Amino acid sequence: MTKTLSFIKFIIKAIANFTKHDGMVMAGHLAFLGMLALFPFIIFLVSLAGTFGQSEAGTDALAVMFENMPQDVAVVLRGPIEKMVSTTNNGIMTFSIIGALWVSSSAIDAARLAIVRAYSTVTRRPYLRRRAEGLLLVILSASSIILGMTALVFGPVIWQTIIKFIPIEADWRFLWNLIRLSVSFGLIFGALCLAYFVLKPRSLKIAGPVAPGAIGAIVLWMIVANGFSLYLKYFGNYDVTYGSLAGAIITLVFFYFISVGFILGAEINAALYHLRIKKIEIIEPSD
C-alpha cells in the first residue's frame, strides 16, 4: 500500500512538473515540427532502404506505421505518403533527403529543449553540436527501422529453416505475431532510450535514467492510440467544425498527444533523477 501511494505521488509530481515546465506549449511546438518532418523523413527512410537493397523494408515500415495509428489518422496520411514515395524522382529525392535531415534535426532540437526543461535547466549546447547529434539520431532511427523490418522479412525464411532440421510443434501464427510485437516494441523502446540519453543535459551530477520514461511514454502512447480511436469513432465530429481541414486537424491533434507522451516520459526520468540526488545528499552528510 505504501509503495502504491508513493508511486501515485511520484506520478502526480511528474505531471505537476510537466505543467510547471510548459509541457503543453512544448508539445504543440514539437507536434508541429514532428508533422512537418514526417514526410521528408519517410522519403529519407525509403531512399536509405533502397540504397542498401532493402526497398521492401521501407514499404513494410510504412505498413507497420499505418497499422499502429488510429484509423482516421492512417486514412489521412496513407494516400499522400504512398503517392509521394511512388512518384518522387531522384532530383526531388536528393532535395528531400537534405530537407529531412534539416527539419528532423529541428524537431529533435525541440525535443532536446523539452527534455532540458524537464531537468530544470536551460543550458544550450553549441549549434553545430546540436545539429550533428540531431543528424546522428535521424540516421540511427532510420537504420534501426530498416534493420527491424528486414529481420521481419527474413523471419519466415529463418523459421522454415529451423523447423526443417528441428521439428517444433507450435502455433506459427502466434509466434510470428509475438515476434512482430517484440520487434516493434524493441525498436520504439530503443529509440526512446537513445533519444532520452543523447538529448538529456550533460551537466548532471549522476547518470540520469532513461528506461522508466521510455516505458511510461510507450504506455501513454498505447492509451492515446486506443482512446483517440474510440473518441473519433463515437464523439469526433471534426468535419462539422473544420470542414475539409478535419483530416489535417485530427492528424495534428494525434501528433500533439504523442508529443505529450514523449515529454511526460522525460519528466518521469527527470523526477527519478532528482529523487536519486536527494537520497545521495541525505546519505553523504551522515558518512
N, C-alpha and C positions, 0 to 999 in steps of 0.2 A: 504493500500500500504506500509506504514511504517513497519507494522508487518511482511508483506511478505518479505521485504528486510532484516529485522532483522533476520528472520528465515533462509533466504538463507545465510547470513553472518555467522550465527551460524553453519550451516551445513558445510560450507566451512572451518570454523575454526576447526571443529571436524575432517574433512578429513585431514587438514594440520597437526593436532596433530597425527593422525594415521600414517602419513608418517614420522613425526619427531621422533616418538617412535618406529620406525622399525616395523610397523604393518604387512607389507608383510612378513618379516622374521619370526615374531612370528606366523603368520597364517600358514606358511609352517610347522613349528615345531608342532603346535597344530593339523594340519591336519594329519600329520604322526602318532602322538600318538593317535589321535581320531580313525583313521582307525585301528591301532594296537589294540586298546581297544574294538573295536566294537564286534568282535566275542566272546571273553571271557565274555563281559558284557551281551550279549544275552543269553549265557549259564547260567549265574548267574540269569538273569531275568526269564527264563523258569524254572530253578530249584526252585527259590523262589516262583513262582506261583504254582508249583506242591506241594511244602511244605504246602501251605495254601489251597490246594484242588481246585485251580483255574487254572488248566492247560490250559483251553480254553482261559483264559485271556491273557496268554503269547503268544499263537498262534494268537489271534486276534490283539495283539500289533504288531507282525511282519507283519501281513497283512496290517495294517494301515500304518506302516513304508514304506512298498513297494509301497503302493498307492500314497504316498506323495513324492516319489522320481522320478527323471527323468527316463523314461522307460529303457534307456540304462544302467543306474546305477543299477536299480532294477534287470535287467536281469543278471548282473554280480554277484550280491550278493545273489539273491534268492536261486539258486541251492546249493551253498556251505553251506549257513546258514541252509536251511531245512535239508540237508543231515547231517550236524554236529549235529543238535538238535535231529534228529531221531536215530542216531547211537551212541550217546555218552553214555558210561556206567557210573556206579556210581563212580568208581575209577577216571576216567578221569574227571567226573563232579566235584568231590571234588577238584582236582588239578586245574581245570579251574576256579572254584569259587575263589580260592586263587589268581590265575593269574589275574582274572578280577578285583579283589579288588586292587591289586598292580598296574597293568597297568592303570586302570581307575583313580586311585589316582594320578598317574604320569601325566596323561593328565590334570587332574584338577589342579595340581600344575603348569603346563604350562599355563593354563587359568588364574590362580591367578597372575602369573608373568606379563602376558599381561595387566591385569586389574590394577595392581600396577603401571606399567609403564604409563598407561593412566592417572593416577593421579599425574604423575611426581615424584614418589617416588620409591625407590628401597629397602625399608626395608623388611627384611625377618623374618618370624615367626620361632619359634623353629621347628626342623624337625619333631618330634613326633606329635606336634600340627597340622602341615600341613597335615600329613598322616591321623590323626584322623578326621580332617574336611573333607578330601577327601573321606574317608571311609563313613562318615555320609552322604555326598551328593550322593554317589553311591547308598547306601541303600534307602535313601529317594526317589531318582529318580525312582528306580525300583519299590518301593512300590506304588508310585503315579501312575505309568503306570498301574500296576496291578489293583489298585482301579478304575482308569478311565475305563479300559477295562471291568472290572466286572460290572460297572454301565451300560455300553452299552449292555452287555449280558443280564442283567436283565431288561433293559429298556422296551422291548416289553411286558414282563410279567406284569410289573407295569402298563403300559399303558392300557393293556386289562382289568386289574382290575379296573382302574379308569373309563373307558368308560362303564363298566358293570353296575356301580352304578350311574354314572353321564354321561348321553348321551352328547357327544361332536361331533358337525358336523365340521370336519376339514380334511384337506388332511394329512393323517398319514405319507405318504412318505415324504412330505415336512417337517413336524415337526421332523421326525426321522433324516433326513439329517441335519436339523438345530441343533438338539441336538448333533449329531456326530461332527459337525463342532465346536460347542461351547465347547464340552469336549476336543477336540484335541487342540483348541486354548488355552483353560484354562490350560491344562497340560503344554504346551510349555511355555506359558507366566509365569506361576507359577514357573516352573523350572528355567527359565532365571532370574526372580526376585530373587529367592533364591540364585542362583549362584552369581549374582552381589552383593547381600547383604553379603553373607558369605565370599566371596573372596576379597572384597574391603579392602583397608588399614584400620587399626584400629586407626591410629593417625590423623584422620580427625577432623577439628575444629567443623563442624556441620554434621548432618546426610546426607550422600550422597544419591541422588535419584537413584532409580533402575528401576521404571516402564518405563520412557521415552526410556531408552536404550533397554529394552526388546521389546517394541513396534517397535522401529527402526530396531532391529535385525530381528524380525519376518517379517516385511515388506521387508527388503532386501532379506531374505530367500525366500519369495514368488516370488520376482522378479527373483532371481537366478534360482529357480527351473523351472519356466516357460521359462525364457530366455535361460537357458542352454539346455533345451529340444529342443527348436526351433533351437538353434545353431547346436546341434548334428544331428538334422533331415535334415537340409539343407546345412550345411557347414562343419560338423565334419567328417574329413577323417583320424581319428587317426590310423586306421588299415594300411594305406599306410606308415605312419611314424614309428609306433611302432609294427606293425605286431601282433603277438599273445598276446603281452602285452597291446594292445589297451584298453581292458576292465578294467584292473587294473589302467591304466593311467587316463581313464575317471573318475573312482571312486575317485581316489586321487585328481583330479582337482576339483571334486564336493565337497569333504571334505574341500579343500582349500578355496573355495568360502564361504562355511558355516562358516569356522573359521574367514574369513574376516568380515562377518556379525556380528559374536559374538564380535570381538574386536572393530569394529566400534560402536556397541551398548555400549560398555564400555567407548569409547571415548566420546560419547554423554552424558553419565552420568557424566563423569569427567568434561566436558566442562560446564555443568549446575552447577555442584558443585562450580567450580571456579567463575562463574558468580555470584552466591549467595554470595560467600565470598567477592567479590569486592563490592557488594551492601552493605554488612554489614560494611565493612571498610570505605565506603563513609558516611554511616549514623552515625556511632558511634562518629566520631570527632565533629559532629555538635550538639550532645546531651549535 
